[in-house]
Amino acid sequence: MSVYRNFNQEELDQQYNVRAGIPGFQDIFLGWEKASAEFRRNHAVRENLAYGPNIKQTLDLFPVEARSRPLLVFIHGGYWQSLDKSDFSYIAAPYLKHDINVAVVNYRLAPDVGMAGIVRDNLDAVAWLYRNAGELGFDANRIFVSGHSAGGHLTATLAGTDWEALGVPADIIKGGCAISGLYDLEPIRRCYLNKVVRLTETDVVDYSPAYHLPKVKLPMILTVGGDESPEYHRLQREYQELLSDAGVDVEIVLQKGGHHFDAVDLMGEANGALAVAVLRMIERA
């Protein structure tokens, strides 16, 4: 896991500066915002359910009519410092059609909080969903987690969490899907992103999924945009190897092309390989 150490500062920064490599990325963000606003207008949603006291500690739940169906949690990206749950409502579409509830989570962002607070928010969100499943109408024993970029990191982090220490079942998460995830935080600590994220060496050890593999066996889906930087492909390849060596069932969804932001759009494409894989994972569990 040391290839990044061969880069000079400019080269390392370039590997992780995804916006610089995607012309018109702001138009992509605007498209997400508009598509999600329209989606919320046309679908039942319980907005801004609070799992904590902070304004950012909220989630949107897209319920299905049938009770006791599974729940898919989605965690947005933005390098732990930007974007919002309201940008990603549209990814719920293929899952609602299969009677799968979807929760899209917000969490506090850097630099207002460090990685410990960001991770804790997502832990609290999933634990809150589990404890309130009866009132919210889904099956507490079929909760799945997914996320993109920083959300992919958080998905893998939740998969490797000792949940019993938080007073919930060890197998609270029944499966995960990490899109363009960041599984080793040391290159983040060394690159330009750390001016805002402010990772310490201790944070790297405590919150890198590569050092905290799942405590229980659960299916994991990994995917990365075909045209993403070599570092993103390295991170996925090495995390896949660690999971496989630990006996975790890993499925890789290959993308022949596509940049960092295309990758998350596949989560909401009903007939795309990624959504099909996620749906298959949920229905088999």
Beta strands, then each sheet from edge to edge (+ up, - down):
strand 1: 46-50
strand 2: 58-62
strand 3: 69-75
strand 4: 101-105
strand 5: 138-148
strand 6: 173-179
strand 7: 220-223
strand 8: 250-253
sheet 1: 1+ 2- 4+ 3+ 5+ 6+ 7+ 8+
end
